[in-house]
């Protein structure tokens, strides 16, 4: 692998961590497509587990003085857990090309979230159907691709008014998703499967990015950051779609 690709990849991971530090969400969804451009999606997700734990715990620590009644979100958290477990299991056997297309589709959901929200919010008056549908879908997609954020944020933005509560509940769901992935991966992967050098580099870069992001949390221009995220994800989505389609339809890959 060329040193230029490694440097660019680490800089993009650094940016993803900084954005998570500033906004409180985003690292798994932003970092996974970067790594999936070079690695198999399963490998890319294993590389993000430790850094994602770090990013999530940092965000939860930032909300340590904010109290929220989790009883209001127990149903969402429960179905996210089940969805994440199912998605992580899917990741262990599904074709990598199909999963890249699924990740591209999840990114598209994020890009269209403003449009989708107009229609999904029609379910917001249903106290059971809304969290079950959104939580299960977010968990399933998140467990398989790390892109849990789009549907989860659509739900939270519709049901929660406090930014701190959104960050807190979202990161609890992110944490559960990572734990489910770790539980499933522990059954299928061994310590020897880990590539410790790139994992250590990604974790260190994530830590630096988080510290930088937290320092700019109070002065962030949210519109500017969101615009960058949308443009970057649009590029990743196109590349992942291209890779998935080429591999699936022109390399004789099977669906499972």
Helices and strands as residue ranges (DSSP letters): H 3-23, H 27-36, H 41-62, G 70-73, H 74-93, H 96-111, H 113-120, G 121-123, H 129-145, H 149-159, H 163-188, G 191-193, H 196-215, G 217-219, H 222-250
